[in-house]
């Protein structure tokens, strides 16, 4: 009994604060349904690792090193970048690239919507972050959690916990963050532009060859991205080949769900109070928001530019879907379009830009790895 009460003596206000942060993530997951598959295990994990003498994390007890199970999972699945890559197989199996293949110019929006990453990289470096940490923070703008984890682990960033919380929080906040930004930089007339969707049938052969060609091209131009792009495209090839339906379903459901659970609770080892509660965390949250906003702006501005040279007008709002938050961002753009004009259906165009952003985000991550030495 005395030992139990003695543990209270080692409880710090920082640990209690992390309980509050963990509780907030759980609340957002359950009550607001914001990325619940990840925020809930992250929130519970944040409480788990911030208990005095928590047996879940590695620590010294009576002069002996006790290995925590969460650290074992971290070293087995995140430190070697395994969990993010396996998750990409599941994501690839979920994606239908048909809207993109039927309108290839939507590829441009995926590229333009990565502008915020490179803008934030420069800004973070100017604010005093080490270049490798600045790169890890900037990739939050991709709105792609696995890529953020992959890049941060590649550089061994000490801010991994803050980066992952920021990345997945902003992914969950897409319906809140993007609409006001889009309305701020577009006119009513632009938001009312209607785009006809031609249901061009994409052949099975094209769907099978696409992930293969993307992998080869990415490997030639951005070798560091090949693990990310390759696993994503492999998952898509499983989906489109037509002979591995059971594996495709397993990748989309069992594999993706299992890895997401392990990923969420394992990341919490970097949410220990002494690692998380510092001014850098607040700066990372702010920089992540900047990256997210400027990614959105980059995609919309490309749409405006294309309208100056293209005969067929493009609703610039679909450019905002060029971020990697699939499929949430395309649904947000579709909803805004319907609010402006109940008969303006932008979902398929936005979905094409959105899946383009999924590819572009992992290539952008690879480009950063190529540009900045480990």
LINBEL-V531960 format. One record per helix or strand. SS is the DSSP state (a for helix, b for strand). FROM is the first residue (numbers start at 0). TO is the last residue. Records with the same first field share a line. If there is no record, write none. Layout:
SS->FROM-TO  FROM-TO
//
This chain:
a->1-8  12-29  35-47  68-76  81-93  97-100  103-111  114-125  130-141  144-153  159-171  173-184  187-190  203-220  222-239  244-270  272-275  278-308  315-321  327-339  346-370
b->58-60  63-65
//
